[in-house]
Amino acid sequence: MKKRYLILLALSSLLVSVLLWGCGSGPGSPGSYGCEDVGLICDVTLTPTYQDEPTYSVDVVQQICDPGPPPEYEYFADHSATAAISLRLLNPDTTRLLEPVYIEKYTIEFRRATDSIGSPPIQSDTRYRTITLTPPTGTTINTFDTTVVLVDLPRKSQYLSDVLSGRYTYGLAYINNYTASYIFEGQSMGKAIKIFGQANFQIGSFDYCD
């Protein structure tokens, strides 16, 4: 059973890699709003992670790794992402004193991939969190890594319930592909700031037993 899931995981990961390549921007940032008004260029790169390891495979079924007794269950929690938010000066020669960017919340919207049009919708997610980003000087780039949610446990549970309802389509091991589009919102110097990023991922039943 474990070998079969590992094979599915490898094949599905290869598929996602192809999709990421064809997407152009991949897991990078489509842009920002308001950053240039305060003299900055803002960017974010998102990397999905699970158990502190990078992986685009979101698991929705908790397996029994060892029947025991007592039984040993597969690790099962929110699937996260590392957001690497970077700032650089629009004009490296500026003498203007820039203020920090204060991110106050982020929103995730989920979009079905073209090969998963019949998959279940995943409800959007908004999280309120303060992240302070300090502007760089000269030609340097300031990058801030922070952990954000990708797909939380309630949305995992809802996805599994939806695919088991018979109303939606899916591949082997309940797998479908999605893009998570992030909007980080805040302000700097009284100006509204939005930084946009995205991450492609697959969701279904994957083996995360050690």
MARBA-3410 file (N, C-alpha, C, O; in Angstrom, 1 decimal):
210
0.8,-1.2,0.0,0.0,0.0,0.0,0.9,1.3,0.0,0.6,2.2,-0.8 ~ 1.9,1.3,0.9,2.8,2.4,1.0,3.5,2.7,-0.4,3.6,3.8,-0.8 ~ 4.0,1.6,-1.0,4.7,1.7,-2.3,3.8,2.3,-3.3,4.3,3.1,-4.1 ~ 2.5,1.9,-3.3,1.6,2.4,-4.4,1.4,3.9,-4.2,1.4,4.6,-5.2 ~ 1.3,4.4,-2.9,1.1,5.8,-2.7,2.3,6.6,-3.1,2.3,7.7,-3.5
3.5,6.0,-2.8,4.8,6.7,-3.1,4.9,6.9,-4.6,5.4,7.9,-5.1 ~ 4.5,5.8,-5.4,4.5,5.9,-6.9,3.6,7.0,-7.3,3.9,7.8,-8.2 ~ 2.4,7.0,-6.7,1.4,8.1,-7.1,1.9,9.4,-6.8,1.7,10.4,-7.5 ~ 2.6,9.6,-5.6,3.1,10.8,-5.2,4.2,11.3,-6.2,4.2,12.5,-6.5 ~ 5.1,10.4,-6.6,6.1,10.8,-7.6,5.5,11.2,-8.9,6.0,12.2,-9.5
4.6,10.4,-9.4,4.0,10.7,-10.7,3.2,12.1,-10.6,3.3,12.9,-11.6 ~ 2.5,12.3,-9.5,1.7,13.5,-9.4,2.6,14.7,-9.2,2.3,15.8,-9.8 ~ 3.7,14.5,-8.5,4.7,15.6,-8.4,5.3,16.0,-9.7,5.5,17.2,-10.0 ~ 5.5,15.0,-10.5,6.1,15.3,-11.9,5.1,16.1,-12.7,5.4,17.0,-13.4 ~ 3.8,15.7,-12.6,2.7,16.5,-13.3,2.7,17.9,-12.9,2.6,18.8,-13.7
2.7,18.1,-11.5,2.7,19.5,-11.0,3.9,20.3,-11.5,3.8,21.5,-11.8 ~ 5.1,19.7,-11.6,6.3,20.3,-12.1,6.1,20.8,-13.5,6.5,21.9,-13.9 ~ 5.4,20.0,-14.3,5.1,20.3,-15.7,4.2,21.5,-15.8,4.4,22.4,-16.6 ~ 3.2,21.5,-14.9,2.2,22.6,-14.8,2.9,23.9,-14.4,2.6,24.9,-14.9 ~ 3.7,23.8,-13.4,4.4,25.0,-12.9,5.3,25.6,-14.1,5.3,26.8,-14.2
6.0,24.7,-14.8,6.8,25.2,-15.9,6.0,25.9,-17.0,6.4,26.9,-17.5 ~ 4.8,25.3,-17.3,4.0,25.9,-18.3,3.3,27.1,-17.8,2.8,27.9,-18.7 ~ 3.2,27.4,-16.5,2.5,28.5,-16.0,3.3,29.8,-16.2,2.8,30.9,-16.0 ~ 4.6,29.8,-16.4,5.4,30.9,-16.7,6.0,31.5,-15.4,7.1,31.3,-15.1 ~ 5.1,32.1,-14.5,5.6,32.7,-13.3,5.8,31.7,-12.2,6.4,32.0,-11.2
5.2,30.5,-12.4,5.4,29.4,-11.4,4.9,29.9,-10.0,3.8,30.5,-9.9 ~ 5.7,29.6,-9.0,5.3,30.0,-7.7,5.6,31.4,-7.3,5.6,31.8,-6.1 ~ 6.0,32.2,-8.3,6.4,33.6,-8.0,5.3,34.6,-7.8,4.2,34.2,-7.6 ~ 5.7,35.8,-7.9,4.7,36.9,-7.7,4.3,37.6,-8.9,5.1,38.0,-9.7 ~ 2.9,37.7,-9.2,2.5,38.4,-10.3,2.6,39.9,-10.2,2.5,40.6,-11.3
3.0,40.5,-9.1,3.2,42.0,-9.0,2.7,42.5,-7.7,2.6,41.8,-6.7 ~ 2.5,43.9,-7.7,2.1,44.6,-6.5,1.3,45.8,-6.8,1.2,46.2,-8.0 ~ 0.7,46.4,-5.8,0.0,47.7,-6.0,0.4,48.6,-4.9,0.4,48.2,-3.7 ~ 0.7,49.8,-5.2,1.0,50.8,-4.2,2.5,50.9,-3.8,2.9,51.9,-3.2 ~ 3.3,49.9,-4.1,4.7,49.9,-3.7,5.5,51.0,-4.3,6.3,51.7,-3.7
5.2,51.2,-5.6,6.0,52.3,-6.4,5.6,53.7,-5.8,6.5,54.6,-5.9 ~ 4.4,53.8,-5.3,4.0,55.1,-4.7,4.9,55.5,-3.5,5.0,56.7,-3.2 ~ 5.5,54.5,-2.9,6.3,54.8,-1.7,7.8,54.5,-2.0,8.6,54.4,-1.1 ~ 8.1,54.4,-3.3,9.5,54.3,-3.7,10.1,52.9,-3.6,11.3,52.7,-3.5 ~ 9.2,51.8,-3.7,9.7,50.5,-3.5,9.2,49.6,-4.6,8.2,49.9,-5.3
9.9,48.5,-4.8,9.5,47.4,-5.7,9.3,46.2,-4.8,10.3,45.7,-4.1 ~ 8.1,45.7,-4.7,7.8,44.6,-3.8,7.5,43.3,-4.6,7.0,43.3,-5.7 ~ 7.9,42.2,-4.0,7.8,40.9,-4.6,7.6,39.8,-3.6,8.1,40.0,-2.4 ~ 6.9,38.7,-3.9,6.8,37.6,-3.0,6.9,36.3,-3.8,6.3,36.2,-4.9 ~ 7.6,35.3,-3.2,7.7,34.0,-3.8,7.1,33.0,-2.7,7.5,33.1,-1.5
6.2,32.1,-3.1,5.6,31.2,-2.2,6.0,29.8,-2.5,5.9,29.3,-3.6 ~ 6.4,29.1,-1.4,6.8,27.7,-1.6,6.0,26.8,-0.6,6.2,27.0,0.6 ~ 5.1,26.0,-1.1,4.3,25.1,-0.2,5.2,24.2,0.7,6.2,23.7,0.1 ~ 4.9,24.0,1.9,5.7,23.2,2.8,4.8,22.3,3.7,3.7,22.7,4.0 ~ 5.4,21.2,4.1,4.6,20.3,5.1,5.7,19.6,5.9,6.7,19.1,5.4
5.5,19.6,7.2,6.5,19.1,8.1,7.9,19.7,7.9,8.9,19.1,7.9 ~ 7.8,21.0,7.6,9.1,21.8,7.4,9.8,21.4,6.1,11.0,21.7,6.0 ~ 9.2,20.7,5.2,9.8,20.3,4.0,9.0,20.8,2.8,7.8,20.8,2.9 ~ 9.7,21.3,1.7,9.0,21.8,0.6,8.2,20.7,-0.1,8.8,19.7,-0.5 ~ 6.9,20.8,-0.4,6.2,19.9,-1.1,4.9,20.5,-1.6,4.2,21.3,-0.8
4.5,20.2,-2.8,3.3,20.8,-3.4,2.1,19.8,-3.3,1.0,20.1,-3.8 ~ 2.3,18.7,-2.6,1.3,17.7,-2.4,0.5,17.8,-1.1,1.1,17.5,0.0 ~ -0.7,18.2,-1.2,-1.6,18.5,0.0,-2.4,17.2,0.3,-3.2,16.8,-0.5 ~ -2.1,16.6,1.5,-2.7,15.4,1.9,-4.1,15.6,2.6,-4.1,16.4,3.5 ~ -5.1,14.9,2.2,-6.4,15.0,2.8,-6.9,13.8,3.5,-8.0,13.8,4.1
-6.1,12.7,3.4,-6.5,11.4,4.1,-5.4,11.0,5.1,-4.3,10.8,4.7 ~ -5.8,10.9,6.3,-4.8,10.4,7.3,-4.8,8.9,7.3,-5.7,8.2,7.7 ~ -3.6,8.4,7.0,-3.4,6.9,6.9,-2.9,6.4,8.2,-2.5,7.1,9.1 ~ -3.1,5.1,8.4,-2.5,4.3,9.5,-1.2,3.8,9.0,-1.1,3.0,8.1 ~ -0.1,4.4,9.6,1.3,4.0,9.1,1.7,2.6,9.7,2.3,1.8,9.0
1.3,2.3,10.9,1.6,1.0,11.5,0.4,0.6,12.3,0.0,1.3,13.2 ~ -0.2,-0.6,12.0,-1.4,-1.0,12.7,-1.2,-1.3,14.2,-2.1,-1.3,15.0 ~ 0.1,-1.4,14.6,0.4,-1.6,16.1,0.0,-3.0,16.6,0.2,-4.0,15.8 ~ -0.5,-3.1,17.8,-1.0,-2.0,18.6,0.1,-1.3,19.4,1.1,-2.0,19.7 ~ -0.2,-0.1,19.8,-1.2,0.8,19.3,-1.0,1.3,17.9,0.2,1.3,17.5
-2.0,1.6,17.2,-1.8,2.1,15.8,-1.0,3.4,15.7,-1.2,4.3,16.6 ~ -0.2,3.5,14.7,0.6,4.8,14.5,0.0,5.5,13.3,0.0,4.9,12.2 ~ -0.5,6.7,13.5,-1.1,7.4,12.5,-0.2,8.4,11.7,0.8,8.9,12.3 ~ -0.5,8.6,10.5,0.3,9.6,9.7,0.1,11.0,10.2,-0.9,11.4,10.7 ~ 1.2,11.7,10.1,1.2,13.2,10.5,0.1,13.8,9.7,0.0,13.6,8.5
-0.7,14.7,10.3,-1.9,15.3,9.6,-2.1,16.7,10.3,-2.5,16.8,11.4 ~ -1.9,17.7,9.5,-2.1,19.1,10.0,-2.3,20.0,8.8,-2.5,19.6,7.7 ~ -2.4,21.3,9.1,-2.5,22.3,8.0,-1.3,22.2,7.1,-0.2,21.9,7.5 ~ -1.6,22.4,5.8,-0.5,22.5,4.8,-0.1,24.0,4.8,-0.9,24.8,4.5 ~ 1.2,24.3,4.9,1.6,25.7,5.0,2.4,26.1,3.7,2.5,25.3,2.8
2.9,27.3,3.7,3.7,27.8,2.7,4.7,28.8,3.3,4.4,29.5,4.2 ~ 5.9,28.8,2.7,6.9,29.9,3.1,6.7,31.0,2.1,6.9,30.9,0.9 ~ 6.4,32.2,2.6,6.3,33.4,1.8,7.6,34.2,2.0,7.9,34.7,3.1 ~ 8.4,34.3,0.9,9.6,35.1,0.9,9.2,36.5,0.3,9.2,36.6,-0.9 ~ 9.0,37.5,1.1,8.6,38.8,0.7,9.9,39.7,0.6,10.6,39.8,1.6
10.1,40.3,-0.6,11.3,41.1,-0.8,11.0,42.5,-1.2,10.0,42.8,-1.9 ~ 11.8,43.4,-0.7,11.7,44.8,-1.0,13.0,45.3,-1.6,14.1,45.0,-1.1 ~ 13.0,46.2,-2.6,14.1,46.9,-3.1,13.7,48.3,-3.6,12.5,48.5,-3.8 ~ 14.7,49.2,-3.6,14.3,50.6,-3.9,14.0,50.8,-5.4,14.7,50.2,-6.2 ~ 13.0,51.5,-5.6,12.7,51.9,-7.0,13.8,52.8,-7.6,14.2,52.6,-8.8
14.4,53.6,-6.8,15.5,54.4,-7.2,16.6,54.2,-6.1,16.6,54.8,-5.1 ~ 17.7,53.4,-6.5,18.7,53.1,-5.5,19.5,54.4,-5.0,20.1,54.3,-4.0 ~ 19.4,55.5,-5.8,20.2,56.7,-5.4,19.3,57.7,-4.6,19.8,58.8,-4.3 ~ 18.1,57.3,-4.2,17.3,58.2,-3.5,17.8,58.6,-2.1,18.5,57.7,-1.5 ~ 17.6,59.8,-1.7,17.9,60.2,-0.4,16.7,60.3,0.5,16.8,60.8,1.7
15.6,59.9,-0.1,14.3,60.0,0.7,14.3,58.9,1.8,14.7,57.8,1.5 ~ 13.8,59.3,2.9,13.7,58.4,4.1,12.4,57.6,3.9,11.3,58.2,4.0 ~ 12.5,56.3,3.7,11.4,55.4,3.5,10.9,54.8,4.8,11.8,54.5,5.7 ~ 9.7,54.6,5.0,9.1,54.0,6.2,8.9,52.5,5.9,8.8,52.1,4.8 ~ 8.8,51.7,7.0,8.5,50.3,6.8,7.1,50.0,6.1,6.2,50.9,6.2
7.0,48.9,5.5,5.7,48.4,5.0,5.1,47.5,6.1,5.7,46.6,6.6 ~ 3.9,47.8,6.4,3.2,47.0,7.5,2.1,46.1,6.8,1.1,46.7,6.4 ~ 2.3,44.8,6.7,1.3,43.9,6.2,0.3,43.6,7.3,0.8,43.3,8.4 ~ -1.0,43.7,7.1,-2.0,43.5,8.1,-2.8,42.3,7.9,-3.4,41.8,8.9 ~ -2.9,41.8,6.7,-3.7,40.6,6.5,-3.3,40.0,5.1,-2.7,40.6,4.3
-3.6,38.7,4.9,-3.5,38.1,3.6,-4.7,37.3,3.3,-5.3,36.7,4.2 ~ -5.0,37.2,2.0,-6.2,36.4,1.6,-5.7,35.4,0.5,-4.9,35.8,-0.3 ~ -6.3,34.2,0.6,-5.9,33.2,-0.4,-7.2,32.8,-1.2,-8.2,32.5,-0.6 ~ -7.1,32.9,-2.5,-8.2,32.5,-3.4,-7.7,31.3,-4.2,-6.5,31.2,-4.6 ~ -8.6,30.3,-4.3,-8.2,29.0,-4.9,-8.8,28.9,-6.3,-10.1,29.1,-6.5
-8.0,28.6,-7.3,-8.5,28.4,-8.7,-8.2,27.0,-9.2,-7.0,26.6,-9.1 ~ -9.2,26.4,-9.8,-8.9,25.1,-10.4,-8.0,25.2,-11.6,-8.0,26.1,-12.4 ~ -7.1,24.2,-11.7,-6.3,24.1,-12.9,-7.1,23.6,-14.1,-8.2,23.1,-13.9 ~ -6.6,23.8,-15.3,-7.3,23.5,-16.5,-7.6,22.0,-16.6,-8.6,21.6,-17.3 ~ -6.8,21.1,-16.0,-7.0,19.7,-16.1,-7.9,19.2,-14.9,-8.1,18.0,-14.8
-8.4,20.2,-14.1,-9.2,19.8,-12.9,-10.5,20.7,-12.8,-10.9,21.1,-11.8 ~ -11.0,21.0,-14.0,-12.2,21.9,-14.1,-13.4,21.4,-13.3,-14.2,22.1,-12.7 ~ -13.5,20.0,-13.2,-14.6,19.4,-12.5,-14.4,19.2,-11.1,-15.2,18.5,-10.4 ~ -13.3,19.7,-10.5,-13.0,19.5,-9.1,-13.8,20.4,-8.2,-14.4,21.4,-8.6 ~ -13.8,20.1,-6.9,-14.6,20.9,-5.9,-14.0,22.3,-5.8,-12.8,22.5,-5.9
-14.9,23.3,-5.5,-14.3,24.6,-5.2,-13.7,24.6,-3.8,-14.2,23.8,-2.9 ~ -12.7,25.4,-3.5,-12.1,25.5,-2.2,-12.4,26.9,-1.7,-12.1,27.9,-2.4 ~ -13.0,27.0,-0.6,-13.4,28.3,0.0,-12.1,29.2,0.2,-11.1,28.7,0.7 ~ -12.2,30.5,-0.1,-11.2,31.4,0.1,-10.9,31.5,1.6,-11.7,31.2,2.5 ~ -9.7,32.0,2.0,-9.3,32.1,3.4,-8.6,33.4,3.6,-7.7,33.8,2.9
-9.0,34.1,4.7,-8.4,35.4,5.0,-7.8,35.3,6.4,-8.5,34.9,7.4 ~ -6.6,35.7,6.6,-5.9,35.6,7.9,-5.3,37.0,8.3,-4.7,37.7,7.4 ~ -5.6,37.4,9.5,-5.1,38.7,10.0,-3.8,38.5,10.7,-3.8,37.8,11.7 ~ -2.8,39.2,10.3,-1.5,39.0,10.8,-0.6,40.2,10.5,-0.6,40.7,9.3 ~ 0.1,40.7,11.5,1.0,41.9,11.2,2.4,41.4,10.9,3.0,40.7,11.6
2.9,41.9,9.7,4.3,41.6,9.3,4.9,42.9,9.0,4.4,43.7,8.1 ~ 6.0,43.2,9.6,6.7,44.5,9.4,7.9,44.3,8.5,8.8,43.4,8.7 ~ 7.9,45.0,7.3,9.0,44.9,6.3,9.8,46.2,6.3,9.2,47.2,6.0 ~ 11.1,46.1,6.6,11.9,47.2,6.6,12.6,47.5,5.2,13.1,46.6,4.6 ~ 12.5,48.7,4.7,13.1,49.0,3.4,14.6,48.9,3.4,15.2,49.1,4.4
15.2,48.5,2.3,16.6,48.4,2.2,17.2,49.8,1.9,16.5,50.8,1.8 ~ 18.5,49.8,1.7,19.2,51.0,1.2,20.1,50.6,0.0,20.5,49.5,-0.2 ~ 20.3,51.6,-0.9,21.1,51.4,-2.0,20.6,50.3,-3.0,19.4,50.3,-3.3 ~ 21.4,49.4,-3.4,21.0,48.4,-4.3,20.7,47.0,-3.6,20.5,46.0,-4.3 ~ 20.7,47.0,-2.3,20.4,45.8,-1.6,19.0,45.4,-1.7,18.1,46.2,-2.0
18.7,44.1,-1.4,17.3,43.6,-1.4,17.1,43.0,0.0,17.8,42.2,0.4 ~ 16.0,43.5,0.6,15.6,43.0,1.9,14.6,41.9,1.7,13.5,42.2,1.2 ~ 14.8,40.7,2.2,13.9,39.6,2.0,13.5,39.1,3.4,14.3,38.8,4.3 ~ 12.2,38.9,3.6,11.6,38.4,4.9,10.8,37.1,4.6,9.9,37.1,3.9 ~ 11.3,36.1,5.3,10.6,34.8,5.2,9.6,34.6,6.3,9.9,34.9,7.5
8.4,34.3,6.0,7.3,34.1,7.0,6.5,32.9,6.6,6.3,32.6,5.4 ~ 5.9,32.2,7.6,5.1,31.0,7.3,3.6,31.4,7.2,3.1,32.1,8.1 ~ 3.0,31.0,6.2,1.5,31.3,6.0,0.8,30.0,5.7,1.4,29.0,5.4 ~ -0.5,30.0,5.8,-1.3,28.9,5.6,-1.5,28.7,4.1,-1.6,29.7,3.3 ~ -1.5,27.4,3.6,-1.9,27.1,2.2,-3.3,26.5,2.2,-4.3,27.1,1.8
-3.4,25.3,2.8,-4.8,24.7,2.9,-4.9,24.2,4.4,-4.1,23.3,4.8 ~ -5.8,24.7,5.1,-5.9,24.3,6.5,-6.8,23.0,6.7,-7.4,22.5,5.7 ~ -6.8,22.5,7.9,-7.6,21.2,8.1,-9.0,21.3,7.7,-9.5,20.3,7.1 ~ -9.8,22.3,8.1,-11.2,22.3,7.7,-11.4,22.3,6.2,-12.3,21.7,5.7 ~ -10.5,22.9,5.4,-10.6,22.9,4.0,-10.2,21.5,3.4,-10.7,21.1,2.4
-9.2,20.9,4.0,-8.9,19.5,3.6,-10.1,18.6,3.8,-10.4,17.8,2.9 ~ -10.7,18.7,5.0,-11.9,17.9,5.3,-13.0,18.1,4.3,-13.7,17.2,3.9 ~ -13.3,19.4,4.0,-14.3,19.7,3.1,-14.0,19.2,1.7,-14.9,18.7,1.0 ~ -12.8,19.3,1.3,-12.4,18.7,-0.1,-12.7,17.2,-0.1,-13.3,16.8,-1.1 ~ -12.2,16.5,0.9,-12.5,15.0,0.9,-13.9,14.7,0.9,-14.4,13.8,0.1
-14.7,15.4,1.7,-16.2,15.2,1.7,-16.8,15.5,0.3,-17.7,14.8,-0.1 ~ -16.3,16.5,-0.4,-16.8,16.9,-1.7,-16.5,15.8,-2.7,-17.4,15.4,-3.5 ~ -15.3,15.4,-2.8,-14.9,14.4,-3.8,-15.6,13.0,-3.5,-15.9,12.3,-4.5 ~ -15.9,12.7,-2.3,-16.6,11.5,-2.0,-18.1,11.6,-2.2,-18.8,10.6,-2.2 ~ -18.6,12.8,-2.4,-20.1,13.0,-2.6,-20.5,12.5,-4.0,-21.7,12.3,-4.2
-19.5,12.3,-4.9,-19.9,11.9,-6.3,-20.3,13.1,-7.2,-20.7,12.8,-8.3 ~ -20.2,14.3,-6.7,-20.6,15.5,-7.5,-19.5,16.1,-8.3,-19.7,17.0,-9.1 ~ -18.2,15.6,-8.0,-17.1,16.3,-8.6,-16.1,15.2,-9.2,-16.2,14.0,-8.8 ~ -15.3,15.6,-10.0,-14.3,14.7,-10.7,-13.0,14.7,-10.0,-12.6,15.7,-9.3 ~ -12.2,13.7,-10.1,-10.8,13.6,-9.5,-10.1,12.5,-10.2,-10.7,11.6,-10.9
-8.7,12.5,-10.0,-7.9,11.5,-10.6,-7.6,10.4,-9.6,-8.3,10.3,-8.6 ~ -6.6,9.6,-9.8,-6.2,8.6,-8.9,-5.9,9.2,-7.5,-5.3,10.3,-7.4 ~ -6.3,8.5,-6.4,-6.1,9.0,-5.1,-6.7,10.3,-4.8,-6.2,11.1,-4.0 ~ -7.9,10.6,-5.4,-8.6,11.8,-5.2,-7.9,13.1,-5.7,-8.2,14.2,-5.2 ~ -6.9,13.0,-6.6,-6.0,14.1,-6.8,-6.7,15.1,-7.8,-7.2,14.7,-8.9
-6.5,16.4,-7.5,-6.8,17.5,-8.4,-5.8,18.5,-8.3,-5.0,18.5,-7.3 ~ -5.7,19.5,-9.2,-4.7,20.5,-9.2,-5.3,21.9,-9.1,-6.3,22.2,-9.7 ~ -4.7,22.8,-8.4,-5.2,24.1,-8.1,-4.0,25.1,-8.1,-2.9,24.8,-8.0 ~ -4.4,26.4,-8.2,-3.5,27.5,-8.0,-4.1,28.3,-6.8,-5.2,28.7,-6.8 ~ -3.2,28.6,-5.8,-3.6,29.4,-4.7,-3.0,30.8,-5.0,-1.8,31.0,-5.1
-3.9,31.8,-5.1,-3.5,33.2,-5.3,-3.6,34.0,-4.0,-4.6,34.1,-3.4 ~ -2.4,34.6,-3.6,-2.3,35.3,-2.4,-2.4,36.8,-2.6,-1.8,37.3,-3.6 ~ -3.0,37.5,-1.7,-3.0,39.0,-1.7,-2.5,39.4,-0.3,-3.3,39.2,0.7 ~ -1.4,40.0,-0.1,-0.9,40.5,1.1,-1.2,42.0,1.2,-0.8,42.7,0.3 ~ -2.0,42.4,2.1,-2.5,43.8,2.2,-2.0,44.5,3.4,-1.9,43.9,4.5
-1.6,45.8,3.2,-1.2,46.6,4.4,-1.0,48.1,3.9,-1.8,48.5,3.1 ~ -0.1,48.7,4.5,0.1,50.1,4.2,1.5,50.6,4.6,2.3,49.9,5.3 ~ 1.9,51.7,3.9,3.2,52.4,4.2,3.1,53.8,3.9,2.6,54.2,2.8 ~ 3.5,54.7,4.8,3.4,56.1,4.6,2.0,56.6,4.2,1.9,57.5,3.4 ~ 1.0,55.9,4.8,-0.4,56.3,4.5,-0.9,55.8,3.2,-2.1,56.1,2.9
-0.1,55.0,2.5,-0.6,54.5,1.2,-0.9,53.0,1.3,-0.2,52.3,2.0 ~ -2.0,52.6,0.6,-2.4,51.2,0.6,-1.4,50.4,-0.2,-1.0,50.8,-1.2 ~ -1.1,49.2,0.3,-0.1,48.3,-0.3,-0.7,47.0,-0.5,-1.4,46.4,0.4 ~ -0.6,46.4,-1.7,-1.0,45.0,-2.0,0.2,44.3,-2.7,0.7,44.9,-3.6 ~ 0.5,43.1,-2.2,1.6,42.3,-2.9,0.9,41.0,-3.3,0.3,40.3,-2.5
1.0,40.6,-4.6,0.4,39.5,-5.1,1.4,38.3,-5.3,2.5,38.5,-5.8 ~ 1.0,37.1,-5.0,1.8,35.9,-5.2,0.9,34.7,-5.5,-0.3,34.8,-5.3 ~ 1.5,33.7,-6.0,0.7,32.5,-6.2,1.6,31.2,-6.0,2.8,31.3,-6.1 ~ 0.9,30.1,-5.8,1.5,28.8,-5.7,0.6,27.7,-6.3,-0.6,27.7,-5.9 ~ 1.2,26.9,-7.1,0.4,25.8,-7.7,0.6,24.6,-6.7,1.7,24.4,-6.1
-0.5,23.8,-6.6,-0.4,22.6,-5.7,-1.4,21.5,-6.2,-2.3,21.8,-6.9 ~ -1.1,20.3,-5.8,-2.0,19.2,-6.0,-2.6,18.8,-4.6,-1.9,18.9,-3.6 ~ -3.8,18.3,-4.6,-4.5,17.9,-3.4,-5.1,16.5,-3.6,-5.7,16.3,-4.7 ~ -5.0,15.7,-2.6,-5.5,14.3,-2.7,-5.0,13.5,-1.6,-4.7,14.0,-0.5 ~ -4.9,12.2,-1.8,-4.4,11.2,-0.8,-2.9,10.9,-1.0,-2.6,10.3,-2.1
-2.0,11.3,-0.1,-0.6,11.1,-0.3,0.0,10.5,1.0,-0.6,10.6,2.0 ~ 1.1,9.7,0.8,1.7,9.0,1.9,2.7,9.8,2.5,3.8,10.1,1.9 ~ 2.5,10.3,3.8,3.5,11.0,4.5,4.0,10.2,5.8,4.4,10.8,6.7 ~ 3.8,8.9,5.7,4.3,8.0,6.8,5.8,8.0,6.7,6.4,8.0,5.6 ~ 6.5,8.0,7.8,8.0,8.0,7.8,8.5,6.6,7.3,9.7,6.4,7.2
END
